[in-house]
Amino acid sequence: MYLSLIIPTLNEEKNVFELLNHLSAVQDIDQVEILVCDGQSHDRTAEVCANMNIPVVECERGRAVQMNKGARQAKGDILYFVHADTRPPLSFVHDIRLALEEGYDMGSYRFRFDSANKLLKINNFFTRFNKMWTRGGDQSLFITREVFELLGGYREEFVIMEEYDLLRRAKGHDFRFKILPGDILVSARKYEGNSYLKVQFANLVVFNMFRLGYEPKRILETYRRLIDYRS
């Protein structure tokens, strides 16, 4: 197994610095290729990566676009997509290897917000279940290159909810999905500028729009109207 860890970024200098520092302590990190796929950031994201000897793939803006380009340039037979404002368990190489040995094709972690807000513990709890509405990019995603390419990668018109679309398409096949043991730490910054109920309502609205087949651009426009959303 050779694993390529792909990080899409947009103006994430602080988070990407902290994530790369975190990854330096990962078990078997020498078996991991790390690629930062940057969507034309205006801050020091690229400089931070260069100072840490991490290659930056320059991309057009759009998380699906960025992750697809990273996948094309990656050398690994296993792809692991990780958001810059998350911190995966230090055991992720071992966890993914074990899941592959058990016959799984793809999977993600449960998540835990970096906040003491008790309401967010409700969200944390439900990510232990393998349901479409409990999955998402914040939990990270590992997937074999073979399956990723068979699915055609991320659909780039999905400017929001690109992971949901990929997982929905995967459900049409016999691929096995694993919820990995342990929690990935996720930034609660979306809740810092918006109330808990406001974010939950926005999530419910856009998930139902996705389920009903609305165009991704319209879903994103709706989400931005409902909450202060950082693209």
Secondary structure, DSSP 8 states (H G I E B T S, - for coil): --EEEEEEESS-HHHHHHHHHHHTTSTTGGGEEEEEEE---SSSHHHHHHHTT--EEE--S-HHHHHHHHHHH---SEEEE--TTEE--TTHHHHHHHHHHTT--EEEEEEEESS--TTHHHHHHHTTS--GGG--GGG-EEEEHHHHHHHTS--TT-SS-HHHHHHHHHTTTT--EEEEEEEEEE--HHHHSS-HHHHHHHHHHHHHHHHTT--HHHHHHHHHHHS----
